[in-house]
């Protein structure tokens, strides 16, 4: 099976079986999502969702967060990975939103990446979810699933992102990001992937390699 056919079959399966796929981070505004995504780096969405209600009740917008002192904000995020650096980034990010973007989360990826705590992946997540930009953020789940399914053999995040965006139609890219993340989170897990119950095994390179018929 060539790569074009593999993509076609896998994307069609997702369209038919996962018509609704969205972020599991809880948010009510672009700013709240940005805060949650910054906190989610190397941390579970479940943990972030436990932290953000109290954090955002105290600091509901850029202006209030920009005025926060580090020792005031830190206790709200202390259970998150790398709490000190993330608390520092949140305050600096909020200040920049106030000073440079009229308290609005920008839609442009390059502008997003000027914000403290926002790298390329985070910028893609925000652009995709909030502004429906045709980009795919490659996290550890997307990287792993893309390799196992045979969608990419890229050795870097950028290479995998390029492969995915060159083969996935623009109209599908925003949701494809979530298809791959959720598939990696619940089915194609890092350890003990649930191959036998996976609807994609007929087109999966990993399954073909690890379940040879003798």
Backbone torsions as a table, in degrees:
resi	resn	phi	psi	omega
1	UNK	NA	127.5	179.5
2	UNK	-82.7	169.0	-173.6
3	UNK	-63.0	-37.4	-179.9
4	UNK	-60.7	-45.2	178.7
5	UNK	-66.3	-39.8	179.9
6	UNK	-60.2	-48.1	178.1
7	UNK	-59.1	-45.1	-177.2
8	UNK	-59.3	-46.5	-178.7
9	UNK	-66.6	-44.4	-176.6
10	UNK	-67.1	-43.9	179.4
11	UNK	-65.1	-38.7	178.7
12	UNK	-65.9	-38.5	177.7
13	UNK	-61.9	-44.6	178.6
14	UNK	-62.3	-43.9	-180.0
15	UNK	-58.4	-40.1	-176.5
16	UNK	-80.1	-34.0	-172.5
17	UNK	-105.8	-17.6	179.1
18	UNK	-133.4	59.6	-176.3
19	UNK	-64.9	-23.3	176.7
20	UNK	-117.9	120.1	177.2
21	UNK	-148.1	125.4	-176.7
22	UNK	-149.5	170.2	-178.6
23	UNK	-62.1	146.7	176.7
24	UNK	-93.7	-0.5	174.3
25	UNK	-75.6	137.6	-179.8
26	UNK	-89.2	132.8	179.4
27	UNK	-161.9	158.3	178.5
28	UNK	-126.5	-0.6	179.9
29	UNK	-155.9	161.4	176.6
30	UNK	-56.5	-38.8	179.0
31	UNK	-63.3	-43.2	179.8
32	UNK	-64.1	-38.5	177.5
33	UNK	-66.4	-40.6	179.1
34	UNK	-60.5	-44.3	176.7
35	UNK	-58.9	-47.0	-177.1
36	UNK	-64.0	-40.7	-178.3
37	UNK	-69.0	-39.3	176.1
38	UNK	-60.7	-42.2	179.9
39	UNK	-70.1	-24.6	-172.9
40	UNK	-78.3	-9.4	179.7
41	UNK	-58.7	121.5	-178.8
42	UNK	54.4	35.9	178.3
43	UNK	-148.1	151.9	-177.5
44	UNK	-77.6	150.0	175.3
45	UNK	-60.6	-35.0	-179.6
46	UNK	-60.1	-45.6	179.0
47	UNK	-65.2	-42.6	179.3
48	UNK	-60.6	-42.5	-179.8
49	UNK	-66.6	-20.9	175.4
50	UNK	-77.8	-27.8	-174.1
51	UNK	-90.6	-41.1	-170.1
52	UNK	-63.7	-32.9	-179.8
53	UNK	-57.8	-46.3	-179.5
54	UNK	-71.5	-40.3	179.4
55	UNK	-61.3	-46.8	-174.9
56	UNK	-80.4	-19.1	171.6
57	UNK	-68.4	-38.4	179.5
58	UNK	-78.4	-36.7	-178.7
59	UNK	-127.9	79.5	-172.2
60	UNK	-74.7	-16.9	-177.7
61	UNK	-148.2	175.7	-177.5
62	UNK	-57.8	-40.1	-175.6
63	UNK	-63.4	-45.8	-178.8
64	UNK	-68.9	-37.7	179.7
65	UNK	-71.3	-35.2	179.1
66	UNK	-64.4	-28.0	-178.8
67	UNK	-87.0	-3.6	-175.9
68	UNK	-73.2	148.4	170.6
69	UNK	-91.5	148.9	-177.6
70	UNK	-57.2	-43.5	-177.9
71	UNK	-70.9	-15.8	176.0
72	UNK	-84.2	-40.5	-176.7
73	UNK	-80.8	-33.3	-174.6
74	UNK	-50.5	-46.0	-177.8
75	UNK	-57.5	-26.9	-179.1
76	UNK	-72.9	-22.7	-175.7
77	UNK	-119.7	12.3	-173.1
78	UNK	-65.3	-21.0	179.3
79	UNK	-87.2	-1.3	178.7
80	UNK	-89.2	152.3	175.2
81	UNK	-61.9	142.7	-179.5
82	UNK	50.1	53.8	-173.0
83	UNK	-64.0	-36.4	-176.8
84	UNK	-65.7	-48.1	-179.1
85	UNK	-68.2	-37.4	-179.7
86	UNK	-69.1	-38.8	176.3
87	UNK	-62.1	-42.7	177.9
88	UNK	-61.7	-44.1	179.0
89	UNK	-63.6	-41.3	-178.8
90	UNK	-60.7	-45.4	-179.6
91	UNK	-64.8	-45.5	-179.7
92	UNK	-65.9	-38.4	178.0
93	UNK	-62.7	-44.8	-179.8
94	UNK	-64.2	-39.4	177.5
95	UNK	-62.1	-41.6	-179.7
96	UNK	-68.2	-37.3	176.1
97	UNK	-59.9	-41.4	-180.0
98	UNK	-68.6	-42.1	-173.3
99	UNK	-80.5	-35.5	-171.4
100	UNK	-113.1	-18.9	-171.6
101	UNK	-129.9	20.9	176.6
102	UNK	52.9	36.6	177.7
103	UNK	68.3	12.2	-179.6
104	UNK	-105.3	140.7	175.6
105	UNK	-75.0	120.5	-176.5
106	UNK	-68.9	154.6	179.2
107	UNK	-93.5	-20.2	-178.3
108	UNK	-77.3	131.4	-176.1
109	UNK	-62.9	-42.6	179.1
110	UNK	-63.1	-38.9	177.9
111	UNK	-66.5	-41.3	177.7
112	UNK	-59.3	-38.8	-176.3
113	UNK	-73.3	-8.3	173.5
114	UNK	-80.0	-13.9	-178.3
115	UNK	-77.4	136.6	176.2
116	UNK	-56.7	135.3	178.8
117	UNK	84.4	0.1	-177.7
118	UNK	-112.9	111.0	174.1
119	UNK	-99.7	-169.9	-176.2
120	UNK	-62.3	-43.2	-178.5
121	UNK	-63.0	-47.8	-179.8
122	UNK	-61.5	-41.8	178.6
123	UNK	-61.2	-42.0	178.1
124	UNK	-64.0	-40.0	178.9
125	UNK	-60.6	-49.2	-179.5
126	UNK	-63.1	-46.6	-178.8
127	UNK	-61.3	-38.5	-178.6
128	UNK	-72.0	-50.2	-174.2
129	UNK	-73.9	-48.0	-173.8
130	UNK	-81.4	-41.9	-172.1
131	UNK	-112.2	6.6	176.2
132	UNK	54.5	35.4	177.8
133	UNK	-73.1	144.7	-177.0
134	UNK	-80.1	62.8	179.8
135	UNK	-127.1	158.1	-179.8
136	UNK	-125.5	119.4	176.8
137	UNK	-82.1	129.2	-178.0
138	UNK	-104.2	104.8	173.7
139	UNK	-101.8	-169.5	-177.3
140	UNK	-63.3	-35.6	179.1
141	UNK	-66.6	-49.2	-178.8
142	UNK	-62.5	-41.4	179.2
143	UNK	-60.0	-48.7	-177.8
144	UNK	-64.9	-49.5	-176.8
145	UNK	-64.1	-40.5	179.8
146	UNK	-60.8	-40.1	178.2
147	UNK	-70.7	-44.9	-177.4
148	UNK	-64.6	-42.0	-178.9
149	UNK	-72.1	-19.7	-177.4
150	UNK	90.1	21.5	178.6
151	UNK	-81.4	-24.1	179.0
152	UNK	-158.6	146.4	170.5
153	UNK	-117.3	20.0	179.5
154	UNK	-59.9	140.3	-176.4
155	UNK	-90.4	-8.8	178.8
156	UNK	-125.8	162.7	177.0
157	UNK	-59.2	-42.9	-179.2
158	UNK	-62.7	-39.2	-179.4
159	UNK	-67.3	-40.8	178.1
160	UNK	-65.9	-43.2	178.4
161	UNK	-58.4	-43.4	179.9
162	UNK	-63.0	-43.0	178.0
163	UNK	-60.7	-48.3	-177.1
164	UNK	-62.5	-45.9	-176.4
165	UNK	-71.6	-21.9	178.7
166	UNK	-82.9	-16.5	-177.9
167	UNK	-113.3	-19.6	-177.9
168	UNK	-96.9	125.8	-178.6
169	UNK	-57.2	148.0	-177.9
170	UNK	-52.3	-41.6	-176.1
171	UNK	-65.3	-20.5	-177.0
172	UNK	-100.5	-9.7	-168.6
173	UNK	-65.3	-41.3	-177.8
174	UNK	-60.7	-45.2	-178.7
175	UNK	-79.5	-28.5	179.9
176	UNK	-60.9	-35.2	175.2
177	UNK	-53.4	-46.0	-179.2
178	UNK	-75.8	-35.4	176.0
179	UNK	-54.5	-49.2	-174.8
180	UNK	-71.8	-40.3	178.3
181	UNK	-62.0	-50.2	-176.0
182	UNK	-68.0	-34.4	176.6
183	UNK	-64.2	-40.4	178.4
184	UNK	-71.6	-31.0	-178.0
185	UNK	-75.1	-35.3	-171.9
186	UNK	-117.1	-20.5	-178.3
187	UNK	-120.5	-59.0	-177.9
188	UNK	-89.9	61.6	-175.5
189	UNK	-71.3	158.3	-176.3
190	UNK	-59.9	-45.2	177.5
191	UNK	-109.3	137.1	177.8
192	UNK	52.9	60.2	176.7
193	UNK	-60.0	145.3	-174.9
194	UNK	-87.7	64.8	-173.0
195	UNK	-61.0	-42.2	-173.4
196	UNK	-65.4	-27.0	179.9
197	UNK	-100.2	6.0	-176.9
198	UNK	-85.0	128.5	180.0
199	UNK	-74.8	-6.6	-177.8
200	UNK	-102.3	4.2	-172.0
201	UNK	-63.4	-27.0	179.9
202	UNK	-66.3	-19.9	-178.2
203	UNK	-117.9	12.5	-172.8
204	UNK	-97.6	124.6	178.8
205	UNK	-65.2	-40.7	-179.2
206	UNK	-60.5	-45.0	-179.9
207	UNK	-64.3	-41.1	179.8
208	UNK	-63.3	-36.1	-178.1
209	UNK	-77.8	-30.7	-174.6
210	UNK	-101.2	-6.1	179.7
211	UNK	-129.7	54.3	-179.9
212	UNK	-67.0	136.5	175.5
213	UNK	-88.7	121.2	-178.1
214	UNK	-100.5	NA	NA
